[in-house]
Structures are given as C-alpha cells and as structure tokens.
Amino acid sequence: MNASSPAFRANLSVSEGAHDRSVVSLGAVMLAIGVFTMLYVCKRRLWVWLAPSHPW
C-alpha cells in the first residue's frame, strides 16, 4: 500500500434474488412518490391536541 490509498476496503455483495429485486424496486417507487409529493403538494400543518382521558 502506498500513502495515498486508504487503509480499508469495503466488501459489498448484492444477491441475485427476485425477492431482493422486488423490494429494491418497491423502495425506489416509494422514494419517487415521496419526493414528488414533497415537491409538488402544498405544505399544510396539522395539529393534534392530545388530552388525558382520565384527569389525575
């Protein structure tokens, strides 16, 4: 190793399963929907008042 190379390496592996691919695809679709919603829907505030059901 020379002085400019890092002292560690990341070993990453991706399995080749259909289940993994569908989970990643679902996550990507949900991320795209979330970003679209965040950018194009008007921001509104929703306040919820919580009160105890039994006064102490």
N, C-alpha and C positions, 0 to 999 in steps of 0.2 A: 504494500500500500504506500502510496505517496502522500505528501502532506495535504494535497488538495482534495483527496477523495474522502468521503465520510467513513467513519469507523463502524457503521452499522448498515445493514441491508434489510429491507422489508421483504419478506417472503409471503406473497399473496397468491391464493389459488381460488379459482372460480369453478364450481362444479358444473357439470353439463346436464343438469336435470330439468325436466319440463316443469316441475313444480317451482323450482327456483326462478325460472324464466318468467312464469306467470306472476309470481309475487313481485318481481322487479318491475314487470310491465304495469301491474296494478299500482305500485308505488309511484311510477313515473306519471301515470294518468292522474292520480290523485294530486301529485305535485303541480302538474299543469293546471288542473282545475282550481287549486288553491291560489296559484299565482294570478290566474285570470280573474278570480273573484276578488282578490286583494287589490288589483289594479283598476278594475272597471266597475266595481259596485260602490255606491256612495257609502261613506262611513257614517255609521249611526251608533249611538250609545244606548246601551240597555242597562238600566239599573234595577237591581233586585233587592228588595227590602226583606231581610230575614228577622223574624221576631220569634222569641221563645214561645212554645205552645203552652208551657206552664210557668206562670210567674213565681219566682222563688221568694 
